[in-house]
Amino acid sequence: MGHETGTSAACGGASAGQPPVAGPAGATSPRAATDGDMGAGERRLLAATPLHAITALHGEAGLRERFAMEIARFPDADRQRLERALDLAAALHAADRRQREPYLNHLLRVATRIISHYHVQDADVVCAALLHDAVEDHAADLAPGDGQREALAVIAAQFGDRVAELVGAITNPEYEAGRDKHEQYREHVATSLEASPWARVIKVSDFTDNGVGLIHTSGPKLGKLASKYAPLVPVLRELITRPDTPLSDEVKARILGQLDRAEQRFAAIQPASDHTDAPG
């Protein structure tokens, strides 16, 4: 599941037998979310504000505005496709929560980080980032009565084969019964990212939000999540440093620093969790 720190609820955005389409009637565009509330000075400040700070200060509206600012310099056709991908993600995940926030916040941070922090201007990659949990969490809403393969075909029809391939590389398959789910998750990540350098870019942004951002999480799942993510740090570290990973040396160094901090945070969380779970 993509819902690493919250619970999943069924999407209300699709009617029976009809998959949701990008740009549903009444959907709010990213820029429209805060145009009436935020002045030019506040927008300049927003452009320099860390993504989790935007979340705390402005919530979904602020993250939408930051995303709109980042995609404003994309060509018109790409920007419109990105807005449609956001509309679809918002419809699919409308009822999903991540701790105390809308799940869409996570998707907005993952996509915005790729543009702003990783300096990626590839609309296919950013579309896939917005939709990276769509098939894993809402295949039945995309392709009612069918499975992940059919849901990926819907993504391909709306956004292109490359977007669907990237989403597919990030999507966890159905887990085998009787095997540890976290172990299967890590095996899938290592195998799929081995073959898809651009999927590594999406996954490391997702990991940053789920893993590095775990410091912003609380609750009984915290220790289990730290145990799930900690073994991925060396895997991602090795993949990110490969020559075929399409990021600059500066960006790779930044990511490696974040992975180091994640490792420190996991080490701090896990002993506390062990102590909490101990009898007596």
PyMOL commands that set and color helices and strands:
alter all, ss='L'
color gray80, all
select helices_A, chain A and resi 31-33+40-47+51-71+76-92+103-116+123-130+134-142+148-159+161-170+181-195+197-210+212-216+222-229+232-240+249-277
alter helices_A, ss='H'
color red, helices_A
select strands_A, chain A and resi 97-98+101-102
alter strands_A, ss='S'
color yellow, strands_A
deselect
rebuild
show_as cartoon
